[in-house]
Structure formats: structure tokens, C-alpha cells
Amino acid sequence: MAKHEHGKMNIETQEKTFQGFIKASVYVATFSILLLIFIGLVNG
């Protein structure tokens, strides 16, 4: 088995996936908040 060297692994793909996940989470959260505000105003 190869010896593990800390900090030598290429993590570009994982970083891009994580950034995409965070971006999608922000969009969904923003949409949900705006939808709740809209529903509150309409039913007001």
C-alpha cells in the first residue's frame, strides 16, 4: 500500500462539487424565504 502524504491529493473536483452544492443551497434557501414572504403577503 502506498504511503499517504498529507496535502498531496488533487481535490479540484471535490472543491468544485462543494461550491456547486453551496451555491444550490443558497438559491433554494433564498427562493424558500421569498416564497414564504409572498404567501404571507397574499394571505395577509
PDB file of N, CA, C, O and CB in Angstrom:
ATOM      1  N   MET A   1       0.847  -1.185   0.000  1.00  0.00           N
ATOM      2  CA  MET A   1       0.000   0.000   0.000  1.00  0.00           C
ATOM      3  C   MET A   1       0.888   1.243   0.000  1.00  0.00           C
ATOM      4  O   MET A   1       1.907   1.296   0.689  1.00  0.00           O
ATOM      5  CB  MET A   1      -0.961   0.001   1.227  1.00  0.00           C
ATOM      6  N   ALA A   2       0.487   2.231  -0.778  1.00  0.00           N
ATOM      7  CA  ALA A   2       1.267   3.471  -0.873  1.00  0.00           C
ATOM      8  C   ALA A   2       1.190   4.260   0.425  1.00  0.00           C
ATOM      9  O   ALA A   2       0.176   4.251   1.124  1.00  0.00           O
ATOM     10  CB  ALA A   2       0.769   4.334  -2.044  1.00  0.00           C
ATOM     11  N   LYS A   3       2.253   4.919   0.718  1.00  0.00           N
ATOM     12  CA  LYS A   3       2.309   5.747   1.918  1.00  0.00           C
ATOM     13  C   LYS A   3       1.555   7.055   1.666  1.00  0.00           C
ATOM     14  O   LYS A   3       1.740   7.691   0.628  1.00  0.00           O
ATOM     15  CB  LYS A   3       3.785   6.030   2.328  1.00  0.00           C
ATOM     16  N   HIS A   4       0.716   7.450   2.605  1.00  0.00           N
ATOM     17  CA  HIS A   4      -0.074   8.672   2.456  1.00  0.00           C
ATOM     18  C   HIS A   4       0.764   9.887   2.825  1.00  0.00           C
ATOM     19  O   HIS A   4       1.400   9.926   3.878  1.00  0.00           O
ATOM     20  CB  HIS A   4      -1.343   8.611   3.326  1.00  0.00           C
ATOM     21  N   GLU A   5       0.751  10.877   1.939  1.00  0.00           N
ATOM     22  CA  GLU A   5       1.433  12.133   2.213  1.00  0.00           C
ATOM     23  C   GLU A   5       0.388  13.230   2.306  1.00  0.00           C
ATOM     24  O   GLU A   5      -0.305  13.519   1.330  1.00  0.00           O
ATOM     25  CB  GLU A   5       2.492  12.456   1.117  1.00  0.00           C
ATOM     26  N   HIS A   6       0.274  13.835   3.465  1.00  0.00           N
ATOM     27  CA  HIS A   6      -0.736  14.870   3.713  1.00  0.00           C
ATOM     28  C   HIS A   6      -0.546  16.046   2.763  1.00  0.00           C
ATOM     29  O   HIS A   6       0.555  16.579   2.626  1.00  0.00           O
ATOM     30  CB  HIS A   6      -0.670  15.354   5.173  1.00  0.00           C
ATOM     31  N   GLY A   7      -1.651  16.446   2.100  1.00  0.00           N
ATOM     32  CA  GLY A   7      -1.625  17.618   1.232  1.00  0.00           C
ATOM     33  C   GLY A   7      -1.221  17.341  -0.199  1.00  0.00           C
ATOM     34  O   GLY A   7      -1.053  18.287  -0.969  1.00  0.00           O
ATOM     35  N   LYS A   8      -1.059  16.091  -0.590  1.00  0.00           N
ATOM     36  CA  LYS A   8      -0.612  15.764  -1.947  1.00  0.00           C
ATOM     37  C   LYS A   8      -1.761  15.378  -2.879  1.00  0.00           C
ATOM     38  O   LYS A   8      -1.548  15.249  -4.085  1.00  0.00           O
ATOM     39  CB  LYS A   8       0.390  14.636  -1.895  1.00  0.00           C
ATOM     40  N   MET A   9      -2.957  15.193  -2.357  1.00  0.00           N
ATOM     41  CA  MET A   9      -4.073  14.732  -3.174  1.00  0.00           C
ATOM     42  C   MET A   9      -4.678  15.888  -3.980  1.00  0.00           C
ATOM     43  O   MET A   9      -4.800  17.004  -3.475  1.00  0.00           O
ATOM     44  CB  MET A   9      -5.147  14.082  -2.288  1.00  0.00           C
ATOM     45  N   ASN A  10      -5.050  15.615  -5.222  1.00  0.00           N
ATOM     46  CA  ASN A  10      -5.707  16.611  -6.063  1.00  0.00           C
ATOM     47  C   ASN A  10      -7.188  16.659  -5.671  1.00  0.00           C
ATOM     48  O   ASN A  10      -7.904  15.669  -5.818  1.00  0.00           O
ATOM     49  CB  ASN A  10      -5.531  16.274  -7.593  1.00  0.00           C
ATOM     50  N   ILE A  11      -7.635  17.797  -5.180  1.00  0.00           N
ATOM     51  CA  ILE A  11      -9.013  17.895  -4.685  1.00  0.00           C
ATOM     52  C   ILE A  11      -9.836  18.916  -5.475  1.00  0.00           C
ATOM     53  O   ILE A  11     -10.835  19.428  -4.969  1.00  0.00           O
ATOM     54  CB  ILE A  11      -9.011  18.271  -3.204  1.00  0.00           C
ATOM     55  N   GLU A  12      -9.427  19.214  -6.706  1.00  0.00           N
ATOM     56  CA  GLU A  12     -10.152  20.201  -7.511  1.00  0.00           C
ATOM     57  C   GLU A  12     -11.602  19.789  -7.739  1.00  0.00           C
ATOM     58  O   GLU A  12     -12.506  20.618  -7.632  1.00  0.00           O
ATOM     59  CB  GLU A  12      -9.455  20.401  -8.853  1.00  0.00           C
ATOM     60  N   THR A  13     -11.830  18.522  -8.051  1.00  0.00           N
ATOM     61  CA  THR A  13     -13.182  18.047  -8.318  1.00  0.00           C
ATOM     62  C   THR A  13     -14.054  18.169  -7.073  1.00  0.00           C
ATOM     63  O   THR A  13     -15.203  18.600  -7.162  1.00  0.00           O
ATOM     64  CB  THR A  13     -13.153  16.594  -8.804  1.00  0.00           C
ATOM     65  N   GLN A  14     -13.518  17.796  -5.918  1.00  0.00           N
ATOM     66  CA  GLN A  14     -14.284  17.895  -4.679  1.00  0.00           C
ATOM     67  C   GLN A  14     -14.602  19.347  -4.343  1.00  0.00           C
ATOM     68  O   GLN A  14     -15.693  19.650  -3.859  1.00  0.00           O
ATOM     69  CB  GLN A  14     -13.519  17.246  -3.528  1.00  0.00           C
ATOM     70  N   GLU A  15     -13.651  20.245  -4.597  1.00  0.00           N
ATOM     71  CA  GLU A  15     -13.886  21.661  -4.323  1.00  0.00           C
ATOM     72  C   GLU A  15     -14.981  22.221  -5.232  1.00  0.00           C
ATOM     73  O   GLU A  15     -15.833  22.983  -4.776  1.00  0.00           O
ATOM     74  CB  GLU A  15     -12.587  22.463  -4.502  1.00  0.00           C
ATOM     75  N   LYS A  16     -14.963  21.848  -6.517  1.00  0.00           N
ATOM     76  CA  LYS A  16     -15.990  22.323  -7.446  1.00  0.00           C
ATOM     77  C   LYS A  16     -17.363  21.784  -7.061  1.00  0.00           C
ATOM     78  O   LYS A  16     -18.359  22.504  -7.127  1.00  0.00           O
ATOM     79  CB  LYS A  16     -15.645  21.910  -8.884  1.00  0.00           C
ATOM     80  N   THR A  17     -17.413  20.509  -6.657  1.00  0.00           N
ATOM     81  CA  THR A  17     -18.680  19.914  -6.241  1.00  0.00           C
ATOM     82  C   THR A  17     -19.216  20.610  -4.998  1.00  0.00           C
ATOM     83  O   THR A  17     -20.411  20.896  -4.916  1.00  0.00           O
ATOM     84  CB  THR A  17     -18.511  18.412  -5.976  1.00  0.00           C
ATOM     85  N   PHE A  18     -18.349  20.886  -4.031  1.00  0.00           N
ATOM     86  CA  PHE A  18     -18.770  21.552  -2.803  1.00  0.00           C
ATOM     87  C   PHE A  18     -19.271  22.959  -3.092  1.00  0.00           C
ATOM     88  O   PHE A  18     -20.285  23.383  -2.536  1.00  0.00           O
ATOM     89  CB  PHE A  18     -17.618  21.598  -1.798  1.00  0.00           C
ATOM     90  N   GLN A  19     -18.568  23.692  -3.961  1.00  0.00           N
ATOM     91  CA  GLN A  19     -19.004  25.045  -4.313  1.00  0.00           C
ATOM     92  C   GLN A  19     -20.368  25.017  -5.005  1.00  0.00           C
ATOM     93  O   GLN A  19     -21.210  25.879  -4.756  1.00  0.00           O
ATOM     94  CB  GLN A  19     -17.962  25.725  -5.221  1.00  0.00           C
ATOM     95  N   GLY A  20     -20.582  24.037  -5.863  1.00  0.00           N
ATOM     96  CA  GLY A  20     -21.876  23.895  -6.515  1.00  0.00           C
ATOM     97  C   GLY A  20     -22.974  23.587  -5.524  1.00  0.00           C
ATOM     98  O   GLY A  20     -24.083  24.110  -5.634  1.00  0.00           O
ATOM     99  N   PHE A  21     -22.670  22.735  -4.549  1.00  0.00           N
ATOM    100  CA  PHE A  21     -23.640  22.407  -3.505  1.00  0.00           C
ATOM    101  C   PHE A  21     -24.005  23.629  -2.681  1.00  0.00           C
ATOM    102  O   PHE A  21     -25.180  23.859  -2.396  1.00  0.00           O
ATOM    103  CB  PHE A  21     -23.093  21.316  -2.598  1.00  0.00           C
ATOM    104  N   ILE A  22     -23.015  24.406  -2.299  1.00  0.00           N
ATOM    105  CA  ILE A  22     -23.265  25.623  -1.512  1.00  0.00           C
ATOM    106  C   ILE A  22     -24.091  26.616  -2.319  1.00  0.00           C
ATOM    107  O   ILE A  22     -25.019  27.228  -1.788  1.00  0.00           O
ATOM    108  CB  ILE A  22     -21.932  26.273  -1.069  1.00  0.00           C
ATOM    109  N   LYS A  23     -23.759  26.781  -3.603  1.00  0.00           N
ATOM    110  CA  LYS A  23     -24.499  27.712  -4.457  1.00  0.00           C
ATOM    111  C   LYS A  23     -25.957  27.274  -4.587  1.00  0.00           C
ATOM    112  O   LYS A  23     -26.866  28.096  -4.473  1.00  0.00           O
ATOM    113  CB  LYS A  23     -23.843  27.809  -5.850  1.00  0.00           C
ATOM    114  N   ALA A  24     -26.178  25.993  -4.823  1.00  0.00           N
ATOM    115  CA  ALA A  24     -27.544  25.481  -4.940  1.00  0.00           C
ATOM    116  C   ALA A  24     -28.306  25.647  -3.626  1.00  0.00           C
ATOM    117  O   ALA A  24     -29.491  25.979  -3.636  1.00  0.00           O
ATOM    118  CB  ALA A  24     -27.528  24.003  -5.358  1.00  0.00           C
ATOM    119  N   SER A  25     -27.641  25.422  -2.510  1.00  0.00           N
ATOM    120  CA  SER A  25     -28.284  25.577  -1.202  1.00  0.00           C
ATOM    121  C   SER A  25     -28.705  27.020  -0.958  1.00  0.00           C
ATOM    122  O   SER A  25     -29.786  27.271  -0.424  1.00  0.00           O
ATOM    123  CB  SER A  25     -27.343  25.116  -0.088  1.00  0.00           C
ATOM    124  N   VAL A  26     -27.865  27.963  -1.343  1.00  0.00           N
ATOM    125  CA  VAL A  26     -28.195  29.384  -1.177  1.00  0.00           C
ATOM    126  C   VAL A  26     -29.392  29.750  -2.044  1.00  0.00           C
ATOM    127  O   VAL A  26     -30.291  30.458  -1.592  1.00  0.00           O
ATOM    128  CB  VAL A  26     -26.982  30.276  -1.535  1.00  0.00           C
ATOM    129  N   TYR A  27     -29.412  29.270  -3.297  1.00  0.00           N
ATOM    130  CA  TYR A  27     -30.544  29.546  -4.178  1.00  0.00           C
ATOM    131  C   TYR A  27     -31.847  28.985  -3.619  1.00  0.00           C
ATOM    132  O   TYR A  27     -32.872  29.668  -3.622  1.00  0.00           O
ATOM    133  CB  TYR A  27     -30.285  28.967  -5.561  1.00  0.00           C
ATOM    134  N   VAL A  28     -31.810  27.749  -3.141  1.00  0.00           N
ATOM    135  CA  VAL A  28     -33.017  27.119  -2.602  1.00  0.00           C
ATOM    136  C   VAL A  28     -33.486  27.844  -1.350  1.00  0.00           C
ATOM    137  O   VAL A  28     -34.685  28.065  -1.182  1.00  0.00           O
ATOM    138  CB  VAL A  28     -32.761  25.635  -2.291  1.00  0.00           C
ATOM    139  N   ALA A  29     -32.571  28.216  -0.474  1.00  0.00           N
ATOM    140  CA  ALA A  29     -32.938  28.930   0.747  1.00  0.00           C
ATOM    141  C   ALA A  29     -33.541  30.291   0.419  1.00  0.00           C
ATOM    142  O   ALA A  29     -34.551  30.679   1.007  1.00  0.00           O
ATOM    143  CB  ALA A  29     -31.716  29.099   1.658  1.00  0.00           C
ATOM    144  N   THR A  30     -32.932  31.017  -0.515  1.00  0.00           N
ATOM    145  CA  THR A  30     -33.446  32.329  -0.912  1.00  0.00           C
ATOM    146  C   THR A  30     -34.835  32.200  -1.523  1.00  0.00           C
ATOM    147  O   THR A  30     -35.740  32.964  -1.184  1.00  0.00           O
ATOM    148  CB  THR A  30     -32.490  33.006  -1.908  1.00  0.00           C
ATOM    149  N   PHE A  31     -35.003  31.239  -2.419  1.00  0.00           N
ATOM    150  CA  PHE A  31     -36.311  31.019  -3.036  1.00  0.00           C
ATOM    151  C   PHE A  31     -37.359  30.677  -1.983  1.00  0.00           C
ATOM    152  O   PHE A  31     -38.483  31.175  -2.045  1.00  0.00           O
ATOM    153  CB  PHE A  31     -36.228  29.899  -4.083  1.00  0.00           C
ATOM    154  N   SER A  32     -37.003  29.834  -1.020  1.00  0.00           N
ATOM    155  CA  SER A  32     -37.954  29.438   0.025  1.00  0.00           C
ATOM    156  C   SER A  32     -38.381  30.631   0.877  1.00  0.00           C
ATOM    157  O   SER A  32     -39.560  30.788   1.192  1.00  0.00           O
ATOM    158  CB  SER A  32     -37.340  28.355   0.918  1.00  0.00           C
ATOM    159  N   ILE A  33     -37.419  31.465   1.245  1.00  0.00           N
ATOM    160  CA  ILE A  33     -37.731  32.642   2.061  1.00  0.00           C
ATOM    161  C   ILE A  33     -38.632  33.603   1.289  1.00  0.00           C
ATOM    162  O   ILE A  33     -39.613  34.115   1.828  1.00  0.00           O
ATOM    163  CB  ILE A  33     -36.434  33.360   2.500  1.00  0.00           C
ATOM    164  N   LEU A  34     -38.290  33.843   0.019  1.00  0.00           N
ATOM    165  CA  LEU A  34     -39.116  34.741  -0.793  1.00  0.00           C
ATOM    166  C   LEU A  34     -40.515  34.171  -0.998  1.00  0.00           C
ATOM    167  O   LEU A  34     -41.491  34.921  -0.986  1.00  0.00           O
ATOM    168  CB  LEU A  34     -38.452  34.997  -2.152  1.00  0.00           C
ATOM    169  N   LEU A  35     -40.629  32.865  -1.185  1.00  0.00           N
ATOM    170  CA  LEU A  35     -41.929  32.232  -1.341  1.00  0.00           C
ATOM    171  C   LEU A  35     -42.764  32.372  -0.070  1.00  0.00           C
ATOM    172  O   LEU A  35     -43.962  32.645  -0.145  1.00  0.00           O
ATOM    173  CB  LEU A  35     -41.761  30.758  -1.703  1.00  0.00           C
ATOM    174  N   LEU A  36     -42.153  32.192   1.077  1.00  0.00           N
ATOM    175  CA  LEU A  36     -42.887  32.346   2.334  1.00  0.00           C
ATOM    176  C   LEU A  36     -43.342  33.789   2.544  1.00  0.00           C
ATOM    177  O   LEU A  36     -44.451  34.026   3.022  1.00  0.00           O
ATOM    178  CB  LEU A  36     -42.021  31.897   3.511  1.00  0.00           C
ATOM    179  N   ILE A  37     -42.494  34.751   2.189  1.00  0.00           N
ATOM    180  CA  ILE A  37     -42.887  36.162   2.298  1.00  0.00           C
ATOM    181  C   ILE A  37     -44.046  36.452   1.355  1.00  0.00           C
ATOM    182  O   ILE A  37     -44.999  37.131   1.740  1.00  0.00           O
ATOM    183  CB  ILE A  37     -41.691  37.096   1.983  1.00  0.00           C
ATOM    184  N   PHE A  38     -43.980  35.950   0.132  1.00  0.00           N
ATOM    185  CA  PHE A  38     -45.051  36.158  -0.842  1.00  0.00           C
ATOM    186  C   PHE A  38     -46.361  35.540  -0.341  1.00  0.00           C
ATOM    187  O   PHE A  38     -47.413  36.175  -0.420  1.00  0.00           O
ATOM    188  CB  PHE A  38     -44.660  35.553  -2.211  1.00  0.00           C
ATOM    189  N   ILE A  39     -46.304  34.330   0.163  1.00  0.00           N
ATOM    190  CA  ILE A  39     -47.513  33.675   0.684  1.00  0.00           C
ATOM    191  C   ILE A  39     -48.094  34.472   1.857  1.00  0.00           C
ATOM    192  O   ILE A  39     -49.310  34.621   1.977  1.00  0.00           O
ATOM    193  CB  ILE A  39     -47.195  32.223   1.130  1.00  0.00           C
ATOM    194  N   GLY A  40     -47.194  34.986   2.729  1.00  0.00           N
ATOM    195  CA  GLY A  40     -47.659  35.795   3.848  1.00  0.00           C
ATOM    196  C   GLY A  40     -48.338  37.082   3.404  1.00  0.00           C
ATOM    197  O   GLY A  40     -49.332  37.500   3.997  1.00  0.00           O
ATOM    198  N   LEU A  41     -47.803  37.708   2.366  1.00  0.00           N
ATOM    199  CA  LEU A  41     -48.408  38.943   1.882  1.00  0.00           C
ATOM    200  C   LEU A  41     -49.744  38.699   1.176  1.00  0.00           C
ATOM    201  O   LEU A  41     -50.678  39.490   1.315  1.00  0.00           O
ATOM    202  CB  LEU A  41     -47.452  39.650   0.941  1.00  0.00           C
ATOM    203  N   VAL A  42     -49.829  37.629   0.439  1.00  0.00           N
ATOM    204  CA  VAL A  42     -51.054  37.328  -0.296  1.00  0.00           C
ATOM    205  C   VAL A  42     -52.182  36.939   0.660  1.00  0.00           C
ATOM    206  O   VAL A  42     -53.326  37.354   0.473  1.00  0.00           O
ATOM    207  CB  VAL A  42     -50.806  36.202  -1.312  1.00  0.00           C
ATOM    208  N   ASN A  43     -51.867  36.154   1.670  1.00  0.00           N
ATOM    209  CA  ASN A  43     -52.888  35.716   2.613  1.00  0.00           C
ATOM    210  C   ASN A  43     -53.120  36.724   3.740  1.00  0.00           C
ATOM    211  O   ASN A  43     -54.044  36.571   4.539  1.00  0.00           O
ATOM    212  CB  ASN A  43     -52.501  34.377   3.199  1.00  0.00           C
ATOM    213  N   GLY A  44     -52.285  37.739   3.796  1.00  0.00           N
ATOM    214  CA  GLY A  44     -52.241  38.750   4.817  1.00  0.00           C
ATOM    215  C   GLY A  44     -53.507  39.196   5.368  1.00  0.00           C
ATOM    216  O   GLY A  44     -53.529  40.060   6.244  1.00  0.00           O
TER     217      GLY A  44
END
